[in-house]
Amino acid sequence: MSKKTETKQTKKVVITRTRSGIGAKQNHRETLRSLGLKKIGDSVERELDAITEGMVRTVAHMVVVEEAK
């Protein structure tokens, strides 16, 4: 028997930092750094997997998420 390999298409998203980390919780600041967002206005393109979704959900009030083109 042969196993089928599934090619799951993951969406790409652009995450842009919109708010400062001053006064934010430590884990929120660390999450922003883990996403690669150092300064306000920084953007990164990432695949939307479970890990990235959780990170974005943690700092949803500090970022804007758009589908990559």
Protein Blocks (a to p, Z undefined) as FASTA:
>chain_A
ZZddddddddddddddfbdfehiafklmmmmmmnopabghiacdddddfklmmmmmmmmm
mcccdddZZ
